[in-house]
Structures are given as C-alpha cells and as structure tokens.
Amino acid sequence: MIKPLADRVVIEPQEAMTQTASGLFIPDTAKEKPQQGVVVAAGPGKKDEPMEVKVGDVALYGKYAGTEITVEGKKYLIVKQSDILAIL
C-alpha cells in the first residue's frame, strides 16, 4: 500500500454518477471528474500543522487537485491536506 509523507493524503475517488435523478443515463463522454472519495491513507502531518483527516473519512476535494496514480489496477489520488475542501 502507499504510505504518504508529511501532509499528503491518499484518496480513492468515488465513481461519477451514471444516471440522473430523473432516470436519464449519462454517457461516458459527458461525465464529470469525481470530486469526492474515501481517505485510504494519511501522512503524519507537519510539525506546525497536525493532520485533521483520518482513514475512512469521505473527503470533498478540488476538481483539479492532486496527482492521479494507479496501483494494482485501482486509481488513487494523492493530495495535500490543504487541497481537501471538506469532510462529509
């Protein structure tokens, strides 16, 4: 598994919705990039800035935040704690 350093967080993005509330299916070309996911790993934090997120939290992050990586066929996103907008 990935072990993030300092104030970095590893997030597993949740899949974008494939159907609207009214029942219409959204094609792959029109789907937006997911902006929330589950925290799967968190670094120890910085000396002057402790970590506020923990493993298992559902985090809301910026649309273009972080770096996407693929490990064993699963997509993950590594972001700084400051890129996380809210915990749901």
C-alpha positions as CSV (number, residue, x, y, z in Angstrom):
1,M,0.0,0.0,0.0
2,I,1.0,3.6,-0.4
3,K,2.4,5.5,2.6
4,P,2.1,9.2,2.1
5,L,4.6,11.6,3.6
6,A,4.1,14.9,5.6
7,D,0.6,16.4,5.0
8,R,-0.3,14.2,2.0
9,V,-3.4,12.1,1.8
10,V,-4.3,9.1,-0.5
11,I,-7.9,9.2,-1.6
12,E,-9.8,6.5,-3.6
13,P,-12.2,8.6,-5.8
14,Q,-15.8,7.6,-5.9
15,E,-17.3,6.8,-9.3
16,A,-19.2,9.6,-11.0
17,M,-22.9,9.1,-11.3
18,T,-24.1,7.2,-14.4
19,Q,-27.8,8.2,-14.1
20,T,-29.6,11.4,-13.3
21,A,-32.3,11.7,-10.6
22,S,-34.9,11.6,-13.3
23,G,-33.5,8.3,-14.7
24,L,-31.6,9.5,-17.7
25,F,-28.2,7.8,-18.3
26,I,-25.1,9.9,-18.7
27,P,-22.7,8.9,-21.4
28,D,-19.0,8.4,-20.5
29,T,-18.0,11.4,-22.6
30,A,-20.3,13.8,-20.5
31,K,-19.3,12.5,-17.1
32,E,-17.6,15.0,-14.8
33,K,-14.4,14.1,-12.9
34,P,-15.4,12.9,-9.3
35,Q,-14.7,15.4,-6.6
36,Q,-15.1,13.2,-3.5
37,G,-13.6,10.0,-2.3
38,V,-12.6,7.9,0.7
39,V,-9.3,8.5,2.5
40,V,-7.3,5.3,2.4
41,A,-4.1,6.6,3.9
42,A,-2.8,9.8,5.6
43,G,0.6,11.1,6.4
44,P,1.8,12.0,9.9
45,G,1.4,15.8,9.3
46,K,3.8,18.6,9.7
47,K,5.4,19.8,12.9
48,D,3.3,23.0,12.9
49,E,0.2,21.5,11.2
50,P,-1.4,18.3,12.6
51,M,-3.5,16.1,10.3
52,E,-7.2,16.8,10.5
53,V,-8.3,13.9,8.2
54,K,-8.1,10.2,9.1
55,V,-8.5,7.0,7.2
56,G,-12.2,6.3,6.4
57,D,-13.3,9.9,6.1
58,V,-15.2,10.9,2.9
59,A,-13.4,13.9,1.6
60,L,-14.5,16.6,-0.8
61,Y,-11.6,18.0,-2.9
62,G,-11.0,20.4,-5.7
63,K,-11.7,19.3,-9.3
64,Y,-8.1,19.6,-10.5
65,A,-6.3,18.9,-7.1
66,G,-3.7,16.3,-6.6
67,T,-1.9,13.6,-8.6
68,E,-3.6,10.6,-10.0
69,I,-1.9,7.2,-9.7
70,T,-2.8,3.6,-10.5
71,V,-1.7,0.8,-8.1
72,E,-2.7,-2.8,-8.9
73,G,-5.4,-1.6,-11.3
74,K,-7.1,0.8,-8.8
75,K,-7.0,4.5,-9.3
76,Y,-5.9,6.7,-6.4
77,L,-5.4,10.4,-5.9
78,I,-2.6,11.9,-3.7
79,V,-3.5,15.4,-2.4
80,K,-2.2,17.8,0.2
81,Q,-4.4,18.2,3.2
82,S,-4.9,21.8,2.2
83,D,-6.5,20.7,-1.1
84,I,-9.3,19.0,0.8
85,L,-12.2,21.3,1.0
86,A,-14.5,19.4,3.5
87,I,-15.1,16.1,5.2
88,L,-18.6,14.7,4.6
